[in-house]
Amino acid sequence: MRLPASSSDDKWIEEAASVAVEAPLTIDIEGIDSYTILCSPGDRRAMAVGFMFSEGIIQGIGDIALLSDCIDFPEMMRVRLSNPPQKNADTPGRNLLVVSSCGMCGSTDMQERIAALPPVGNTLHINSDLINQAMALLNDKQDVFKKTRGTHAILIVDGKGEAVSFAEDIGRHNALDKAIGKILLTGKTAKGCGAVLSGRVSFEMVSKCSLAGIEIILAVSAPTSLAIEAALHCGITLCASVRNGGATIFTHPERIHRS
């Protein structure tokens, strides 16, 4: 039921509505742990690969010996690593729940986390025309958002502003993991690319980009203070509030040139 904002008689209107689907995906890593992620149901393989990469469980697709759907449990992905790290037999599996609104949880020392982020390269330089082109491409690709208004999107682009990977999800972090995972599944990396974000930029988003080697972040919304600090440390150019042809560059502006 919907109450129109312009209705003078407060009459309810019965109509169908499209909603974004939220569903659990359990990534069961043999001998390590299992992680249940609340996410959009598509791109399951990319979600699993991107999540493991962002969490430091794998360094690349070559670290995965098996990645398959579970016949008995459709909401589960089975993973076997090529060279799994040794796990203490006395330590039980955690079966962690990662909700769609949450990226990094439980960090004890943020300064240590920031200091541990790897520096990115300095190969990507773009101009304002390419920024506008990338933002327009992101908007054009958000089919699920146009129907539901309930998802985030990530577009990864190369130096020409052309799409390398794209993903939509109910969670910003999930969308970024999926976009990175899609690239890793092809045997390539996101190093030297730029990431276009539909929402705000938090520390964990910068962290994922740093691990992937992404050099420029373009975001529709604002960054947090820790996101700025992290981007400054690892050499990422952070552009936020990118809309209507304008942008605010918070870190490393040398990669951005006027058209």
Order of alpha helices (4+ residues) and beta strands (2+ residues): beta-beta-alpha-beta-beta-beta-alpha-beta-alpha-alpha-beta-beta-alpha-beta-alpha-beta-alpha-beta-beta-beta
